[in-house]
Amino acid sequence: MSVATLPVILEVPDARLKTRAEPVVTIDDTLRRTMDGMLEAMYEAPGIGLAGPQIGLMRRVVVVDTAGQDEPRRPIRLINPEILWASSERAIAEEGCLSLPGYYGEVERAAAVRVGYTDETGQAREIEGDGLLARCLQHEIDHLDGILFIDHLSALKRGMILRKLAKARRAKRD
C-alpha cells in the first residue's frame, strides 16, 4: 500500500474520536485491506496501536504491534475486541496517542489483561498481555468506546493539554 493511499489519522477535536464504534458484522476482503492500511498508517506515524475511529471507521477494529524498533514486526488485528479480565494490580505509565500527536500523560491502567476478539479470518481468539501490550490493548479498546487517554487524566492536566493543542492549531493556521 503506498503512502498516498494510507488512511488519514484523525486528530482531536474530531467528534468521531468521542463516539462509540459499532460492532463488525461482516469480515471480508475490504475489512482486511482496511486493517492492512491501518497497520501501515500506524507504522508510518509511528505508533504501536490504531483503532477504527481514529481513521473515521466507526467499527470495533483495532491493530497493534508492540515490537521494538530493532525487532521483527508482530502485528495483531483485533475485530470486536473486549476485555474479558483485568488484573487488580495497577500500573502507571506515560501514554501518547496518534490523535493527539506530541502530547503525553501519566495514565493508570490494569497491569495485565485478557482480551477476547475475532481475528481477520473470522476465528475467535484470546490474547493475554501485561506491560506495554496490556496498556496498548486497553488504550485502543478505549478508543472504540469514545474514550481518549486524556479522559483518564485530571481535569487540570486534560485542560492544559487541550489548551496547548488549540494554541498550536491556531499558530499553524496563522
Contact map, one row per residue, 1 for C-alpha under 8 A:
111011000000000000000000000000000000100100000000000000000000000000000000000000000000000000000000000000000000000000000000000000000000000000000000000000000000000000000000000000
111111000000000000000000000000000000000000000000000000000000000000000000000000000000000000000000000000000000000000000000000000000000000000000000000000000000000000000000000000
111111000000000000000000000000000000000010000000000000000000000000000000000000000000000000000000000000000000000000000000000000000000000000000000000000000000000000000000000000
011111000000000000000000000000000000000000000000000000000000000000000000000000000000000000000000000000000000000000000000000000000000000000000000000000000000000000000000000000
111111100000000000000000000000000000000000000000000000000000000000000000000000000000000000000000000000000000000000000000000000000000000000000000000000000000000000000000000000
111111110000000000000000000000000000110110000000000000000000000000000000000000000000000000000000000000000000000000000000000000000000000000000000000000000000000000000000000000
000011111000000000000000000000000000110010000000000000100000000000000000000000000000000000000000000000000000000000000000000000000000000000000000000000000000000000000000000000
000001111100000000000000000000000000000010000000000000100000000000000000000000000000000000000000000000000000000000000000000000000000000000000000000000000000000000000000000000
000000111110000000000000000000000000000010000000000001100000000000000000000000000000000000000000011000000000000000000000000000000000000000000000000000000000000000000000000000
000000011111010010000000000000000000000000000000000001110000000000000000000000000000000000000000001000000000000000000000000000000000000000000000000000000000000000000000000000
000000001111110010000000000000000000000000000000000001000000000000000000000000000000000000000000011110000000000000000000000000000000000000000000000000000000000000000000000000
000000000111111010000000000000000000000000000000000000000000000000000000000000000000000000000000001100000000000000000000000000000000000000000000000000000000000000000000000000
000000000011111010000000000000000000000000000000000000000000000000000000000000000000000000000000000000000000000000000000000000000000000000000000000000000000000000000000000000
000000000111111111000000000000000000000000000000000000000000000000000000000000000000000000000000000000000000000000000000000000000000000000000000000000000000000000000000000000
000000000001111111100000000000000000000000000000000000000000000000000000000000000000000000000000000000000000000000000000000000000000000000000000000000000000000000000000000000
000000000000011111100000000000000000000000000000000011010100000000000000000000000000000000000000000000000000000000000000000000000000000000000000010000000000000000000000000000
000000000111111111100000000000000000000000000000000011000000000000000000000000000000000000000000000000000000000000000000000000000000000000000010011100000000000000000000000000
000000000000011111110000000000000000000000000000000000000000000000000000000000000000000000000000000000000000000000000000000000000000000000000010111100000000000000000000000000
000000000000001111111000000000000000000000000000000010000100000000000000000000000000000000000000000000000000000000000000000000000000000000000001110000000000000000000000000000
000000000000000001111100000000000000000000000000000000000100000000000000000000000000000000000000000000000000000000000000000000000000000000000011110000000000000000000000000000
000000000000000000111110000000000000000000000000000110000111000000000000000000000000000000000000000000000000000000000000000000000000000000000001110000000000000000000000000000
000000000000000000011111000000000000000000000000000000000111000000000000000000000000000000000000000000000000000000000000000000000000000000000000000000000000000000000000000000
000000000000000000001111100000000000000000000000000000000011000000000000000000010000000000000000000000000000000000000000000000000000000000000000000000000000000000000000000000
000000000000000000000111111000000000000000000000000000000011100000000000000000110000000000000000000000000000000000000000000000000000000000000000000000000000000000000000000000
000000000000000000000011111000000000000000000000000000000000000000000000000000000000000000000000000000000000000000000000000000000000000000000000000000000000000000000000000000
000000000000000000000001111100000000000000000000000000000000000000000000000000000000000000000000000000000000000000000000000000000000000000000000000000000000000000000000000000
000000000000000000000001111110110000000000000000000000000000000000000000000000000000000000000000000000000000000000000001110000000000000000000000000000000000000000000000000000
000000000000000000000000011111110000000000000000000000000000000000000000000000000000000000000000000000000000000000000000000000000000000000000000000000000000000000000000000000
000000000000000000000000001111111000000000000000000000000000000000000000000000000000000000000000000000000000000000000000000000000000000000000000000000000000000000000000000000
000000000000000000000000000111111100000000000000000000000000000000000000000000000000000000000000000000000000000000000000000000000000000000000000000000000000000000000000000000
000000000000000000000000001111111110000000000000000000000000000000000000000000000000000000000000000000000000000000000000000000000000000000000000000000000000000000000000000000
000000000000000000000000001111111111000000000000000000000000000000000000000000000000000000000000000000000000000000000001000000000000000000000000000000000000000000000000000000
000000000000000000000000000011111111100000000000000000000000000000000000000000000000000000000000000000000000000000000000000000000000000000000000000000000000000000000000000000
000000000000000000000000000001111111110000000000000000000000000000000000000000000000000000000000000000000000000000000000000000000000000000000000000000000000000000000000000000
000000000000000000000000000000111111111000000000000000000000111000000000000010000000000000000000000000000000000000000000000000000000000000000000000000000000000000000000000000
000000000000000000000000000000011111111100000000000000000000000000000000000000000000000000000000000000000000000000000000000000000000000000000000000000000000000000000000000000
100001100000000000000000000000001111111110000000000000000000000000000000000000000000000000000000000000000000000000000000000000000000000000000000000000000000000000000000000000
000001100000000000000000000000000111111111000000010000100000001000000000000000000000000000000000000000000000000000000000000000000000000000000000000000000000000000000000000000
000000000000000000000000000000000011111111100000010000000000001100000000001000000000000000000000000000000000000000000000000000000000000000000000000000000000000000000000000000
100001000000000000000000000000000001111111110000000000000000000000000000000000000000000000000000000000000000000000000000000000000000000000000000000000000000000000000000000000
001001111000000000000000000000000000111111111100000000000000000000000000000000000000000000000000000000000000000000000000000000000000000000000000000000000000000000000000000000
000000000000000000000000000000000000011111111111110000000000000000000000000000000000000000000000000000000000000000000000000000000000000000000000000000000000000000000000000000
000000000000000000000000000000000000001111111111000000000000000000000000000000000000000000000000000000000000000000000000000000000000000000000000000000000000000000000000000000
000000000000000000000000000000000000000111111110000000000000000000000000000000000000000000000000000000000000000000000000000000000000000000000000000000000000000000000000000000
000000000000000000000000000000000000000011111110000000000000000000000000000000000000000000000000010000000000000000000000000000000000000000000000000000000000000000000000000000
000000000000000000000000000000000000000011111111000000000000000000000000000000000000000000000000000000000000000000000000000000000000000000000000000000000000000000000000000000
000000000000000000000000000000000000000001111111110000000000000000000000000000000000000000000000110000000000000000000000000000000000000000000000000000000000000000000000000000
000000000000000000000000000000000000000001100111110000000000000111000000000000000000000000000000000000000000000000000000000000000000000100000000000000000000000000000000000000
000000000000000000000000000000000000000001000011111000000000011111000000000000000000000000000000000000000000000000000000000000000000000110010000000000000000000000000000000000
000000000000000000000000000000000000011001000011111101000000011100000000000000000000000000000000010000000000000000000000000000000000000000010000000000000000000000000000000000
000000000000000000000000000000000000000000000000111111100001111000000000000000000000000000000000000000000000000000000000000000000000000000011011000000000000000000000000000000
000000000000000000001000000000000000000000000000011111111111110000000000000000000000000000000000000000000000000000000000000000000000000000000001000000000000000000000000000000
000000000000000110101000000000000000000000000000001111111110000000000000000000000000000000000000000000000000000000000000000000000000000000000011000000000000000000000000000000
000000001110000110000000000000000000000000000000011111111000000000000000000000000000000000000000001000000000000000000000000000000000000000000010000000000000000000000000000000
000000111100000000000000000000000000010000000000001111111000000000000000000000000000000000000000000000000000000000000000000000000000000000000000000000000000000000000000000000
000000000100000100000000000000000000000000000000000111111100000000000000000000000000000000000000000000000000000000000000000000000000000000000000000000000000000000000000000000
000000000000000000000000000000000000000000000000000111111110000000000000000000000000000000000000000000000000000000000000000000000000000000000000000000000000000000000000000000
000000000000000100111100000000000000000000000000000110011111000000000000000000000000000000000000000000000000000000000000000000000000000000000000000000000000000000000000000000
000000000000000000001111000000000000000000000000000110001111100000000000000000000000000000000000000000000000000000000000000000000000000000000001000000000000000000000000000000
000000000000000000001111000000000000000000000000001100000111110000000000000000111000000000000000000000000000000000000000000000000000000000000001000000000000000000000000000000
000000000000000000000001000000000010000000000000001100000011111000000000000011111000000000000000000000000000000000000000000000000000000000000001000000000000000000000000000000
000000000000000000000000000000000010000000000000111100000001111100000000000011101000000000000000000000000000000000000000000000000000000000011000000000000000000000000000000000
000000000000000000000000000000000010011000000000111000000000111110000000001111000000000000000000000000000000000000000000000000000000000000000000000000000000000000000000000000
000000000000000000000000000000000000001000000001110000000000011111000000001110000000000000000000000000000000000000000000000000000000000110000000000000000000000000000000000000
000000000000000000000000000000000000000000000001100000000000001111100000111100000000000000000000000000000000000000000000000000000000000000000000000000000000000000000000000000
000000000000000000000000000000000000000000000001100000000000000111110000011000000000000000000000000000000000000000000000000000000001100100000000000000000000000000000000000000
000000000000000000000000000000000000000000000000000000000000000011111011110000000000000000000000000000000000000000000000000000000000000000000000000000000000000000000000000000
000000000000000000000000000000000000000000000000000000000000000001111111000000000000000000000000000000000000000000000000000000000000000000000000000000000000000000000000000000
000000000000000000000000000000000000000000000000000000000000000000111110000000000000000000000000000000000000000000000000000000000000000000000000000000000000000000000000000000
000000000000000000000000000000000000000000000000000000000000000000011111000000000000000000000000000000000000000000000000000000000000000000000000000000000000000000000000000000
000000000000000000000000000000000000000000000000000000000000000000111111100000000000000000000000000000000000000000000000000000000000000000000000000000000000000000000000000000
000000000000000000000000000000000000000000000000000000000000000000110111110000000000000000000000000000000000000000000000000000000000000000000000000000000000000000000000000000
000000000000000000000000000000000000000000000000000000000000000010100011111000000000000000000000000000000000000000000000000000000000000000000000000000000000000000000000000000
000000000000000000000000000000000000000000000000000000000000000011100001111100000000000000000000000000000000000000000000000000000000000000000000000000000000000000000000000000
000000000000000000000000000000000000001000000000000000000000001111000000111110000000000000000000000000000000000000000000000000000000000000000000000000000000000000000000000000
000000000000000000000000000000000000000000000000000000000000001110000000011111000000000000000000000000000000000000000000000000000000000000000000000000000000000000000000000000
000000000000000000000000000000000010000000000000000000000000111100000000001111100000000000000000000000000000000000000011000000000000000000000000000000000000000000000000000000
000000000000000000000000000000000000000000000000000000000000111000000000000111111000000000000000000000000000000000001111000000000000000000000000000000000000000000000000000000
000000000000000000000001000000000000000000000000000000000001110000000000000011111000000000000000000000000000000000001111000000000000000000000000000000000000000000000000000000
000000000000000000000011000000000000000000000000000000000001100000000000000001111100000000000000000000000000000000001100000000000000000000000000000000000000000000000000000000
000000000000000000000000000000000000000000000000000000000001110000000000000001111110000000000000000000000000000000111100000000000000000000001000000000000000000000000000000000
000000000000000000000000000000000000000000000000000000000000000000000000000000011111000000000000000000000000000000111000000000000000000000001000000000000000000000000000000000
000000000000000000000000000000000000000000000000000000000000000000000000000000001111110000000000000000000000000011110000000000000000000001000000000000000000000000000000000000
000000000000000000000000000000000000000000000000000000000000000000000000000000000111110000000000000000000000000011110000000000000000000000000000000000000000000000000000000000
000000000000000000000000000000000000000000000000000000000000000000000000000000000011111000000000000000000000000011100000000000000000000000000000000000000000000000000000000000
000000000000000000000000000000000000000000000000000000000000000000000000000000000011111100000000000000000000011111000000000000000000000000000000000000000000000000000000000000
000000000000000000000000000000000000000000000000000000000000000000000000000000000000111111000000000000000000011110000000000000000000000000000000000000000000000000000000000000
000000000000000000000000000000000000000000000000000000000000000000000000000000000000011111000000000000000000011000000000000000000000000000000000000000000000000000000000000000
000000000000000000000000000000000000000000000000000000000000000000000000000000000000001111100000000000000000011100000000000000000000000000000000000000000000000000000000000000
000000000000000000000000000000000000000000000000000000000000000000000000000000000000001111110000000000000001111000000000000000000000000000000000000000000000000000000000000000
000000000000000000000000000000000000000000000000000000000000000000000000000000000000000011111000000000000001111000000000000000000000000000000000000000000000000000000000000000
000000000000000000000000000000000000000000000000000000000000000000000000000000000000000001111100000000000111100000000000000000000000000000000000000000000000000000000000000000
000000000000000000000000000000000000000000000000000000000000000000000000000000000000000000111110000000000111000000000000000000000000000000000000000000000000000000000000000000
000000000000000000000000000000000000000000000000000000000000000000000000000000000000000000011111000000011110000000000000000000000000000000000000000000000000000000000000000000
000000000000000000000000000000000000000000000000000000000000000000000000000000000000000000001111100000011110000000000000000000000000000000000000000010000000000000000000000000
000000000000000000000000000000000000000000000000000000000000000000000000000000000000000000000111110111111000000000000000000000000000000000000000000010000000000000000000000000
000000000000000000000000000000000000000000000010000000000000000000000000000000000000000000000011111110110000000000000000000000000000000000000000000010000000000000000000000000
000000001010000000000000000000000000000000001010010000000000000000000000000000000000000000000001111110000000000000000000000000000000000000000000000000000000000000000000000000
000000001111000000000000000000000000000000000000000001000000000000000000000000000000000000000000111110000000000000000000000000000000000000000000000000000000000000000000000000
000000000011000000000000000000000000000000000000000000000000000000000000000000000000000000000001111111100000000000000000000000000000000000000000000000000000000000001000000000
000000000010000000000000000000000000000000000000000000000000000000000000000000000000000000000001111111100000000000000000000000000000000000000000000000000000000000000000000000
000000000000000000000000000000000000000000000000000000000000000000000000000000000000000000000001000111110000000000000000000000000000000000000000000000000000000000000000000000
000000000000000000000000000000000000000000000000000000000000000000000000000000000000000000000001100111111000000000000000000000000000000000000000000000000000000010000000000000
000000000000000000000000000000000000000000000000000000000000000000000000000000000000000000000111100001111100000000000000000000000000000000000000000000000000000000000000000000
000000000000000000000000000000000000000000000000000000000000000000000000000000000000000000000111000000111110000000000000000000000000000000000000000011001000000000000000000000
000000000000000000000000000000000000000000000000000000000000000000000000000000000000000000011110000000011111000000000000000000000000000000000000000000001000000000000000000000
000000000000000000000000000000000000000000000000000000000000000000000000000000000000000000011110000000001111100000000000000000000000000000000000000010011000000000000000000000
000000000000000000000000000000000000000000000000000000000000000000000000000000000000000001111000000000000111110000000000000000000000000000000000000000010000000000000000000000
000000000000000000000000000000000000000000000000000000000000000000000000000000000000000001110000000000000011111000000000000000000000001001000000000000000000000000000000000000
000000000000000000000000000000000000000000000000000000000000000000000000000000000000011111100000000000000001111110000000000000000000011000000000000000000000000000000000000000
000000000000000000000000000000000000000000000000000000000000000000000000000000000000011111100000000000000000111110000000000000000110011000000000000000000000000000000000000000
000000000000000000000000000000000000000000000000000000000000000000000000000000000000011010000000000000000000011111000000000000011110011000000000000000000000000000000000000000
000000000000000000000000000000000000000000000000000000000000000000000000000000000011111000000000000000000000011111100000000000011100010000000000000000000000000000000000000000
000000000000000000000000000000000000000000000000000000000000000000000000000000000011110000000000000000000000000111110000000001111000000000000000000000000000000000000000000000
000000000000000000000000000000000000000000000000000000000000000000000000000000001111100000000000000000000000000011111000000001110000000010000000000000000000000000000000000000
000000000000000000000000000000000000000000000000000000000000000000000000000000001111000000000000000000000000000001111100000111100000000000000000000000000000000000000000000000
000000000000000000000000000000000000000000000000000000000000000000000000000001111100000000000000000000000000000000111110000111000000000000000000000000000000000000000000000000
000000000000000000000000000000000000000000000000000000000000000000000000000001111000000000000000000000000000000000011111111110000000000000000000000000000000000000000000000000
000000000000000000000000000000000000000000000000000000000000000000000000000011100000000000000000000000000000000000001111111110000000000000000000000000000000000000000000000000
000000000000000000000000001000010000000000000000000000000000000000000000000011100000000000000000000000000000000000000111111000000000000000000000000000000000000000000000000000
000000000000000000000000001000000000000000000000000000000000000000000000000000000000000000000000000000000000000000000111111000000000000000000000000000000000000000000000000000
000000000000000000000000001000000000000000000000000000000000000000000000000000000000000000000000000000000000000000000111111100000000000000000000000000000000000000000000000000
000000000000000000000000000000000000000000000000000000000000000000000000000000000000000000000000000000000000000000000111111110000000000000000000000000000000000000000000000000
000000000000000000000000000000000000000000000000000000000000000000000000000000000000000000000000000000000000000000011110011111000000000000000000000000000000000000000000000000
000000000000000000000000000000000000000000000000000000000000000000000000000000000000000000000000000000000000000000011110001111100000000000000000000000000000000000000000000000
000000000000000000000000000000000000000000000000000000000000000000000000000000000000000000000000000000000000000001111000000111110000000000000000000000000000000000000000000000
000000000000000000000000000000000000000000000000000000000000000000000000000000000000000000000000000000000000000001110000000011111000000000000000000000000000000000000000000000
000000000000000000000000000000000000000000000000000000000000000000000000000000000000000000000000000000000000000111100000000001111100010000000000000000000000000000000000000000
000000000000000000000000000000000000000000000000000000000000000000000000000000000000000000000000000000000000000111000000000000111111110000000000000000000000000000000000000000
000000000000000000000000000000000000000000000000000000000000000000000000000000000000000000000000000000000000001110000000000000011111111000000000000000000000000000000000000000
000000000000000000000000000000000000000000000000000000000000000000000000000000000000000000000000000000000000001100000000000000001111111000000000000000000000000000000000000000
000000000000000000000000000000000000000000000000000000000000000001000000000000000000000000000000000000000000000000000000000000001111111100000000000000000000000000000000000000
000000000000000000000000000000000000000000000000000000000000000001000000000000000000000000000000000000000000000000000000000000001111111110000000000000000000000000000000000000
000000000000000000000000000000000000000000000000000000000000000000000000000000000000000000000000000000000000011110000000000000011111111111000000000000000000000000000000000000
000000000000000000000000000000000000000000000000000000000000000000000000000000000000000000000000000000000000111100000000000000000111111111100000000000000000000000000000000000
000000000000000000000000000000000000000000000001100000000000000101000000000000000000000000000000000000000000000000000000000000000001111111110000000000000000000000000000000000
000000000000000000000000000000000000000000000000100000000000000100000000000000000000000000000000000000000000000000100000000000000000111111111000000000000000000000000000000000
000000000000000000000000000000000000000000000000000000000000000000000000000000000010000000000000000000000000100000000000000000000000011111111100000000000000000000000000000000
000000000000000000000000000000000000000000000000000000000000000000000000000000000000000000000000000000000000000000000000000000000000001111111110000110000000000000000000000000
000000000000000000000000000000000000000000000000111000000000010000000000000000000000000000000000000000000000000000000000000000000000000111111111000000000000000000000000000000
000000000000000000000000000000000000000000000000001000000000010000000000000000001100000000000000000000000000000000000000000000000000000011111111100000000000000000000000000000
000000000000000000000000000000000000000000000000000000000000000000000000000000000000000000000000000000000000000000000000000000000000000001111111111100000000000000000000000000
000000000000000011010000000000000000000000000000001011000000000000000000000000000000000000000000000000000000000000000000000000000000000000111111111100000000000000000000000000
000000000000000000111000000000000000000000000000001110000011100000000000000000000000000000000000000000000000000000000000000000000000000000011111111000000000000000000000000000
000000000000000001111000000000000000000000000000000000000000000000000000000000000000000000000000000000000000000000000000000000000000000000001111111000000000000000000000000000
000000000000000111111000000000000000000000000000000000000000000000000000000000000000000000000000000000000000000000000000000000000000000000000111111100000000000000000000000000
000000000000000011000000000000000000000000000000000000000000000000000000000000000000000000000000000000000000000000000000000000000000000000000111111110100000000000000000000000
000000000000000011000000000000000000000000000000000000000000000000000000000000000000000000000000000000000000000000000000000000000000000000100110011111110000000000000000000000
000000000000000000000000000000000000000000000000000000000000000000000000000000000000000000000011100000001010000000000000000000000000000000100000001111111000000000000000000000
000000000000000000000000000000000000000000000000000000000000000000000000000000000000000000000000000000001000000000000000000000000000000000000000000111111000110000000000000000
000000000000000000000000000000000000000000000000000000000000000000000000000000000000000000000000000000000000000000000000000000000000000000000000001111111100010000000000000000
000000000000000000000000000000000000000000000000000000000000000000000000000000000000000000000000000000000011000000000000000000000000000000000000000111111100000000000000000000
000000000000000000000000000000000000000000000000000000000000000000000000000000000000000000000000000000001110000000000000000000000000000000000000000011111111110000000000000000
000000000000000000000000000000000000000000000000000000000000000000000000000000000000000000000000000000000000000000000000000000000000000000000000000000111111110000000000000000
000000000000000000000000000000000000000000000000000000000000000000000000000000000000000000000000000000000000000000000000000000000000000000000000000000001111111000000000000000
000000000000000000000000000000000000000000000000000000000000000000000000000000000000000000000000000000000000000000000000000000000000000000000000000000001111111100000000000000
000000000000000000000000000000000000000000000000000000000000000000000000000000000000000000000000000000000000000000000000000000000000000000000000000001001111111110000000000000
000000000000000000000000000000000000000000000000000000000000000000000000000000000000000000000000000000000000000000000000000000000000000000000000000001101111111111000000000000
000000000000000000000000000000000000000000000000000000000000000000000000000000000000000000000000000000000000000000000000000000000000000000000000000000000011111111100000000000
000000000000000000000000000000000000000000000000000000000000000000000000000000000000000000000000000000000000000000000000000000000000000000000000000000000001111111110000000000
000000000000000000000000000000000000000000000000000000000000000000000000000000000000000000000000000000100000000000000000000000000000000000000000000000000000111111111000000000
000000000000000000000000000000000000000000000000000000000000000000000000000000000000000000000000000000000000000000000000000000000000000000000000000000000000011111111100000000
000000000000000000000000000000000000000000000000000000000000000000000000000000000000000000000000000000000000000000000000000000000000000000000000000000000000001111111110000000
000000000000000000000000000000000000000000000000000000000000000000000000000000000000000000000000000000000000000000000000000000000000000000000000000000000000000111111111000000
000000000000000000000000000000000000000000000000000000000000000000000000000000000000000000000000000100000000000000000000000000000000000000000000000000000000000011111111100000
000000000000000000000000000000000000000000000000000000000000000000000000000000000000000000000000000000000000000000000000000000000000000000000000000000000000000001111111110000
000000000000000000000000000000000000000000000000000000000000000000000000000000000000000000000000000000000000000000000000000000000000000000000000000000000000000000111111111000
000000000000000000000000000000000000000000000000000000000000000000000000000000000000000000000000000000000000000000000000000000000000000000000000000000000000000000011111111100
000000000000000000000000000000000000000000000000000000000000000000000000000000000000000000000000000000000000000000000000000000000000000000000000000000000000000000001111111110
000000000000000000000000000000000000000000000000000000000000000000000000000000000000000000000000000000000000000000000000000000000000000000000000000000000000000000000111111111
000000000000000000000000000000000000000000000000000000000000000000000000000000000000000000000000000000000000000000000000000000000000000000000000000000000000000000000011111111
000000000000000000000000000000000000000000000000000000000000000000000000000000000000000000000000000000000000000000000000000000000000000000000000000000000000000000000001111111
000000000000000000000000000000000000000000000000000000000000000000000000000000000000000000000000000000000000000000000000000000000000000000000000000000000000000000000000111111
000000000000000000000000000000000000000000000000000000000000000000000000000000000000000000000000000000000000000000000000000000000000000000000000000000000000000000000000011111
